[in-house]
Amino acid sequence: MRLKHLFAFSARCSASLKAFIIAIFFAFVSHPTAHSAEWTFKADASTLENLPVRHAVEDASSLLAQALRKEPALNNTDADIIISIPAPVYFPDHMDSIPLYENFSWKKIRQGQKTVLQLEAHSPKGIANGIYALLQEALGFRFYHPRATIIPDLTSYDPGSFQDFEAALAFRHNGFHLHTMHPLELTQCILDEKHPGALASVEEYIRWLARNYQNYWEFYLLESINKKTWQPHAQAFNRYARERGISPGVQLSMHMIQQKAFQLYQTFPATLKNKEEQIIGNLDFLIDCGFELISIEPTTTEFSAGNIEEKKQLFRMTYEHLYQKGIKMTSNYHVVKQEKMISGSGGGDAILDILHPDQGILVHSVMFYSLLDEKAPVYENPNLSHMHQLLLDQKDQRETWYYPENAYWVTFDNTVPMTLFPYLQARLQDIEHCDSLNINGNLTFSSGWEWSYWLFDWSVARWNWNFSQNGQQQKKYPLQYAHELITTPGFKDYFNYHTALQQEYIKDKELIRVMDAQTVTDELPFDQSLELHPRPKYSYPYIRNKATLEELEEVEQLYLDPLKAYLSKAAEKVILTALNPVEQEWKDGIDITYLRAQHRLKTLSYLVSIRKAKLLKEKKPDKTLLEEAARIRGEALKIVRKRESAYRYPLEELAGTFNSHTCYDFGYLYTVHHLHFWEREELQAYYNRYKFWHWNIWNIWKNIGVIN
């Protein structure tokens, strides 16, 4: 009955009946969910005394209140939907034992008109995992970013749609390494206790880890901390992590001189005894901070191991000290092959020689390459088969974790920027392979979340678990969790198409060799350049100044023709309809990657044309191609401005300049703000200047540790 009809009808009624009708109407419109189901958590008071459980129940209650438009009750026996939480029976107190009891299952039970959602789990962390999985895997919540959550509308939820499910860890240890050697979203918050909102921001991230069922996190500690004032800050966020059932760890160096790494010992005084005293003092400081795992970089730089025999002695002393204190110890193994080490190779494996035989190892991989890829031209390797073999060799000898990257900050992806969705296929392939090998842990190297890189972290977090229904394990696929966030008709096909196109052309056909940006190591003089990331067969100055006609033809076949093919196919699939915010972020990432390919086609074509004209003694080409490149950069900058308005952390911290705790005095998206690398390529082509110091933003001496 419409409002005007109600009042017309009430005019013909008695005063008392009229008042009754109007009261009923306003009660109905004021409380549209008055007849919606009542929800409750059922849990003993003693169960809620366990902090991981209490935090999860309180958080879930707040989230459900938004979805239901009312607060769920606690122990309301008259509720329609009862979320039944068991009492834990195991209380593991060490990070080695905790993962044994983190699995869980949910079962729906009908009790007359009531529905009981019964959780089975055995430890406080297992219960917390189950509560969050109920929300995300069954009820439609999406914890995709520490500062962004999708809240479903559950006001009309039909419990009949609920399906029983269970979940088991794919790895005993699953979590994330925030690479705070780089100026990321949380670098200042973690390393600077005085930074505005520091502790709240770190706890916000830890809550995201808990909501996504992770059990470990760490970051890289730098020497720029103030040890006296920073320790209470570390104690606070480590205490919170443990309250959420997450073991806190830290990565640092024994004596690495790069990028302001925290060193367990300084060079001076140089006696072995003094080094041991420094190490013990720093280890006790870290233990007092509350870390449960300490990961120690064994090398002096990525390419040098230092004094092997002395390092070996120091590592054994370090391990014994930590073992006595109940602290786990691991070390990172870089992708640099032993024969490429400039010191310490000695005919054996320098790193394995240094490590204590009982400590753990982190087997690293970089960029969007998997352990099984045939082509992975990184750190002067054809692929990562040597890391795969290391994983196979070590997994039965010591605790071994896989340690892959979800972004590579320096000139590869989010610094350019490009949104490279092939990361998803590579990470899933590695996870399923490592799961089949019974690898102990999957620790994901996270290096920034904007430009859709949060999707890679969120997907990995959930792939770290195996979900089953009716005894059938859920099949995983690369765009699995991206598809959960798509709501616009037609966007799924668009997204799938462009993701497959990136996989085919940028990764498999290796357009990444020209679409990433050159860095200092590519432009070192005297034939000292290092191929740390993919680069073209011929350097850009060589193409412009020395290439033969045959080599120019090869450049066209290897790069220019595939760029044209990629651009042509990408232009075939467009979408113009209004998108939800997440879809728009993905489209912006796809668009700017497309424009990056256009830009590289123009600048590289200019280099080929100017060299070809000289060889054929033709008229020197004009600057039209570079002018077109500049115009394309202008179009890309419009996308940058759009994205910057949606960054989830302050723009000045992500893209501005400031006195950073890292060796970089700007945020990790500083080069994106003005598309520095795009413009640098135009200037290099125009002026024919290819020395690393031209239009350089890096402070090389700070990076390598010569100055602070």
Summary of the structure (lengths in Angstrom):
residues: 708
radius of gyration: 28.4
end to end distance: 75.0
largest distance: 104.0
contacts: 2349
relative contact order: 0.08
helix: 45%
strand: 14%
